[in-house]
Amino acid sequence: MLNPFETPGMALGYARARPPVHAHVLHLARARLGERLEVRRALDIGCGAGLSTKPLLDVAGFCLGVEPAAAMVRCGREIAPGASFVAGKAEALPVRDHSFDLLAAAGSLNYVNLEKFFPEAARILAPGGILLVYDFSAGRSFKTTEDLDRWFGHFRARYPVPVAEAVKLSPEILERISTGFRLFDHAYFETGIRMTADSYAAYMMTETNVARAIRDGQPEAEIREWIRRTLEPVFAVPEREIVFRGYWACLEPLLVTSHRHFR
């Protein structure tokens, strides 16, 4: 099945219209993890168009983004010009053993074979290295009213979400299934980002249900016009704060735990 995000148009929209939630999440994790998120080399797994790679440049001397969709990889240099990018899969990362201090995965592990991924992560991590996993749901709420929640319900009813092929993950699930790793810190979060009606409409055009509708033959211009027209009275003012909710979880190889135990 064709990956809907493999198309140049969708990849470009993803690069330019997604809100900067990744930087907020990294800031929250950094406040708790401190020096453990100050590293020499970081690898961003499933980096998409580079939006999750860009904030890693603030904590690492070298950043590499790995992404299976080639159209997304081509956008990475525009979004995060200080990083490097390569096409590849999380189950077989094209890097040397023990060559990275931080592996970051933003909403990408839900789509990989985790039985193959965790041994691969252990292979790549340098001594003392960590795996940072995080994810967040679509921004669908205003800070103070339920108007956007109601609109979002109509949006999802008109353009249904495709049957999920993703594995559900959370800190608790990761703790249970992360063979060879242990969960040593995590948090759930809620963060707000200010957006205009136009920027929110552009963001909605990058959602998976819209990608599926376009793939099934619905005209992109028709979808865009419905979103624009119905959002205008919902926003009412030029800019509103949109709430994003999610989690981050930090894991380390069990071998690290063993070393600490016998000191």
C-alpha positions in Angstrom: 0.0 0.0 0.0 1.3 3.5 -1.0 2.4 5.5 2.0 0.3 8.7 1.7 3.1 10.8 3.2 5.5 9.6 0.4 4.1 12.2 -2.0 6.0 15.4 -2.5 3.0 17.6 -1.8 2.1 15.9 1.5 5.8 15.9 2.6 6.0 19.6 1.9 2.8 20.4 3.8 4.1 18.3 6.7 7.4 20.3 6.7 5.8 23.7 6.6 2.4 23.4 8.4 3.0 21.2 11.4 3.2 23.2 14.7 6.5 23.2 16.7 5.3 20.8 19.4 8.6 18.8 19.3 10.6 21.7 20.7 8.1 22.0 23.6 8.4 18.3 24.4 12.2 18.3 24.3 12.2 21.3 26.7 10.0 19.5 29.2 12.1 16.3 29.0 15.4 18.3 29.3 14.1 20.1 32.4 13.9 16.7 34.1 16.8 14.8 32.5 19.4 17.6 32.6 22.8 16.5 31.5 21.6 13.2 30.1 20.1 15.2 27.2 23.4 17.1 26.6 25.1 14.7 24.1 27.7 14.5 21.4 25.6 12.5 18.8 21.8 12.1 18.5 19.8 10.0 16.1 16.2 10.8 15.3 14.3 7.7 14.3 11.4 8.2 11.9 12.3 11.9 11.6 9.7 12.7 8.9 10.5 16.1 7.4 13.0 17.0 10.1 10.6 18.8 12.5 11.6 16.5 15.4 15.3 16.6 14.3 15.6 20.4 14.5 15.3 20.8 18.3 17.8 18.0 18.8 20.4 20.4 17.4 20.2 22.3 20.6 21.3 19.3 22.7 23.7 17.4 20.4 26.8 18.3 18.5 25.8 16.0 15.6 22.3 15.0 14.6 21.2 12.3 12.1 17.6 11.8 11.0 16.5 8.5 9.6 13.2 8.1 7.8 11.7 5.5 5.4 9.8 7.9 3.3 12.2 9.5 0.8 9.9 12.5 0.1 10.1 13.4 3.7 13.9 13.0 3.9 14.3 15.5 1.0 12.5 18.2 3.1 14.8 17.6 6.1 17.7 19.8 4.9 15.3 22.8 4.6 13.8 22.3 8.1 17.0 21.4 9.9 20.0 22.5 7.8 22.5 21.7 10.5 21.6 18.0 10.6 22.2 15.1 8.3 19.5 12.8 6.9 19.3 9.4 5.4 16.6 7.0 4.2 16.3 3.9 6.4 14.2 1.8 8.7 14.2 1.6 12.5 14.7 -2.1 12.4 17.9 -1.9 10.5 19.5 1.5 11.1 22.4 2.3 8.8 24.9 3.3 11.5 27.8 1.7 13.3 27.7 -0.1 16.7 27.7 2.1 19.8 27.9 5.3 17.7 25.1 7.5 19.3 24.5 8.8 22.8 20.8 9.6 22.3 18.2 7.9 20.2 14.9 9.9 19.9 11.7 8.5 18.5 8.7 10.9 18.1 5.6 9.0 17.3 7.5 6.6 15.1 7.9 3.4 17.2 4.1 2.7 16.8 4.8 1.7 13.2 7.9 -0.5 13.6 8.6 -4.1 14.5 9.6 -3.6 18.2 11.0 -7.1 18.6 13.6 -6.1 16.0 14.0 -2.5 17.0 15.0 -2.8 20.7 18.1 -5.0 19.9 19.0 -2.6 17.2 18.7 0.3 19.6 20.9 -1.5 22.1 23.5 -2.1 19.3 23.7 1.6 18.4 23.7 3.2 21.8 27.1 4.2 23.2 27.8 3.4 26.9 25.6 5.5 29.1 23.3 6.4 26.1 19.5 6.7 26.4 16.4 6.2 24.3 13.8 9.0 24.4 10.4 8.1 23.1 7.5 10.6 22.9 4.2 11.2 21.2 1.3 13.6 21.2 -2.2 13.5 19.9 -3.6 16.0 17.3 -4.3 19.4 18.7 -8.1 19.5 18.9 -8.9 21.8 21.9 -8.8 25.4 22.7 -7.5 26.4 26.1 -10.7 27.9 27.4 -13.7 26.6 25.3 -14.9 23.3 23.7 -15.6 24.9 20.4 -12.7 23.4 18.6 -13.4 19.9 20.1 -16.9 20.1 18.5 -15.4 21.1 15.2 -12.8 18.4 15.3 -15.6 15.8 15.9 -17.3 17.0 12.6 -13.9 16.9 10.9 -13.2 13.3 11.8 -16.8 12.3 11.0 -16.5 13.8 7.5 -13.0 12.5 6.9 -12.7 9.3 8.9 -9.4 8.1 10.3 -8.1 5.1 8.5 -8.0 1.8 10.2 -4.9 2.0 12.5 -1.9 -0.1 11.7 -0.1 1.5 14.6 0.7 -0.2 17.9 -0.6 1.7 20.9 2.3 2.9 23.1 2.5 4.7 26.5 5.2 4.8 29.2 3.5 1.9 30.9 3.4 -0.2 27.8 7.0 0.6 26.9 8.0 -0.5 30.4 6.3 -3.8 29.8 7.5 -4.5 26.3 10.9 -2.9 26.0 13.1 -6.0 26.0 16.6 -5.2 27.1 15.7 -1.7 28.3 14.2 -0.2 31.5 12.1 2.9 31.9 13.7 5.2 34.3 11.7 8.4 33.9 8.6 9.6 32.1 5.8 12.2 32.2 2.5 13.1 30.6 2.2 16.7 29.4 -0.2 19.3 28.1 1.2 22.2 26.2 -0.3 25.1 24.3 0.7 26.6 20.9 -0.9 29.7 19.4 -2.2 29.4 15.9 -4.3 31.3 13.5 -7.3 29.8 11.7 -5.2 29.6 8.5 -2.2 27.9 10.1 -4.6 25.4 11.9 -6.3 24.7 8.6 -3.0 24.0 6.9 -2.1 21.7 9.8 -5.3 19.8 9.4 -4.5 19.2 5.8 -1.5 17.1 6.9 -3.5 14.8 9.1 -3.8 11.1 8.3 -7.5 11.2 7.6 -7.1 13.9 5.0 -4.2 12.0 3.4 -6.4 9.0 3.2 -9.3 11.0 1.7 -7.1 12.4 -1.0 -5.7 9.0 -1.7 -9.3 7.7 -2.1 -10.0 10.4 -4.7 -11.5 13.3 -2.9 -10.3 16.6 -4.4 -7.7 18.3 -2.2 -9.1 21.8 -3.0 -12.6 20.7 -1.9 -11.3 19.4 1.5 -9.2 22.6 2.0 -12.2 24.8 1.3 -14.5 22.9 3.7 -11.9 23.2 6.5 -11.3 26.9 5.9 -15.0 27.7 5.7 -16.0 25.8 8.8 -13.1 26.9 10.9 -13.6 30.6 10.4 -16.5 31.1 12.8 -14.9 28.7 15.3 -11.8 30.8 15.7 -13.7 34.1 15.8 -10.5 35.9 16.7 -7.2 36.1 14.7 -5.3 33.7 17.0 -6.1 31.0 19.6 -4.1 28.7 21.8 -4.3 25.1 20.8 -3.7 22.4 23.4 -1.5 19.4 22.6 -1.4 16.4 25.0 1.1 13.6 25.1 3.9 11.8 26.9 7.6 11.3 26.9 9.5 8.3 28.2 13.2 7.8 28.8 14.7 4.3 28.7 18.2 2.9 29.1 19.7 -0.5 28.3 19.5 -3.0 31.2 23.2 -3.5 31.0 23.6 0.1 32.4 21.4 -0.9 35.3 23.6 -3.9 36.0 26.8 -1.8 36.0 25.3 0.6 38.5 24.1 -2.3 40.7 27.6 -3.8 41.0 29.5 -0.6 41.7 
